[in-house]
Amino acid sequence: MVPTLGELIAPRRLGRDFRWLLAATWTSNLGDGIALAAAPLLIASMTSSPILVAAGAMLQYLPWLLFGLIAGAVADHHDRRRLVMLANSLRAVVVVGLIAFLVTGTASVWIVLVVSFLYGTAEVFADSAGSTLLPMIVRPADLGIGNARMQAGFLVANQLAGPPLGAFLFAVGSFWPFLLQVLCVGLAVLQISRIAQTPVPRRPEREGDTRRRATTLRAIGEGLRWLRHNAPVRTLIVIILVFNVTWAAPWGVLVLYATDYLGMGPVGYGALTTASAIGGFIAVFGFGWLERHVSFAALMRVCLSLEVLMHLGFALTTSPVVAFLLMFGFGLYAFVWATISTTVRQRLVPIELQGRIASVNMIGVFGGLVVGQFLGGVIAQLWGPTAPWWFAFGGSALTLVLVWRSIAHIAAAKPVLDDGADEIAEEPGTGGLPLID
């Protein structure tokens, strides 16, 4: 029997709540994808400074460094579903404020930068709580396919449909893409509200434990102590941090590289990011096969190796066609890497610590983006638009050599109870692979 399209996208065994979560993720990602192209174009229309262009994205990610740990602790001690709804509502309010400045003609690059920071702050709390929902809704054995579908939504909505739509709407009028973004975020809030209550699981109190409910600082400390004693997750977060520094250096000024150096124009810039989404979308249909037949260690090494080669290709090319091909390949391996790294972390982390460990991971992600985009802006200012690609190539190649052996240890790890007790047995239905795979 040939499965229906709905069954392929959201398998029935994953349940009703997963379908609502997937719908909300796709909807909000469409809004973010629209802004992905429109926001840099808006800043670039107000200034030609590579540093200020890079600062637009940097200030949206900076809140992870400031509030990430707090957001993770809040997510682990409050209703995660309601927290996502509240944070997304605040994101919509911030964008409405930007629209008001654009419509009245009073917007400036500094106002846009402030909006980026406020929007990013609300996003910290939305993503910290949102990242914990999937492990609470589906079985550990289904996390791989669940994350693959979530990543598919990111690719289709955020990377494939959103950027060209955002670029097109920006050409019509500067406020139109942000108006549609508000509508998408609002709809996502309604979809999240359809998910059943997801109470935070609590560990049973141990004998003699009469402490009050953990304070925020105590909760943060508990998460950091767990991470300090779990080498596989800790190493994975370090890898993500360093590779995001090298990745973000050229990506922070990609709009200038595409429009000025390659001469692609605003629509071509949006289409360039779309090329990566097409590659990722194709990888969606192959992930299940990869998960069953190839070890995560091999896949992770291949993905990081291709990252190094992709940076070199962008540094050398002057052809928009080659740039499109490189971005297509980037989408193929980046999708696989994102799905694997998320699945590994979610399977290894106890459910009551998901928010805190996810927030540390996101601090690594966005901390790397902040540092990388700042370096990319400075490097491009001093040595031109291809210099950040050379920096990314050298840095990622060196990092890969240093972590090559550690990747095998991550792939060999198995989840343990958070008190260090016996290992959890392999889940049925994982195709004979270790549970981490």
Secondary structure, DSSP 8 states (H G I E B T S, - for coil): ----HHHHHS-GGG-HHHHHHHHHHHHHHHHHHHHHHHHHHHHHHH---HHHHHHHHHHHHHHHHHHHHHHHHHHHHS-HHHHHHHHHHHHHHHHHHHHHHHHHT---HHHHHHHHHHHHHHHHHHHHHHTTHHHHHS-GGGHHHHHHHHHHHIIIIIIIIHHHHHHHHHHH-TTHHHHHHHHHHHHHHHHHTTS-----------TT----S--HHHHHHHHHHHHHT-HHHHHHHHHHHHHHHHHHHHHTTHHHIIIIIS--HHHHHHHHHHHHHHHHHHHHHHHHHHHHHS-HHHHHHHHHHHHHHHHHHHHH---HHHHHHHHHHHHHHHHHHHHHHHHHHHHHS-GGGHHHHHHHHHHHHHHHHHHHHHHHHHHHHHH-TTHHHHHHHHHHHHHHHHHHHHHHHHHH---B-TTS-SB----TTSTTS-TT-
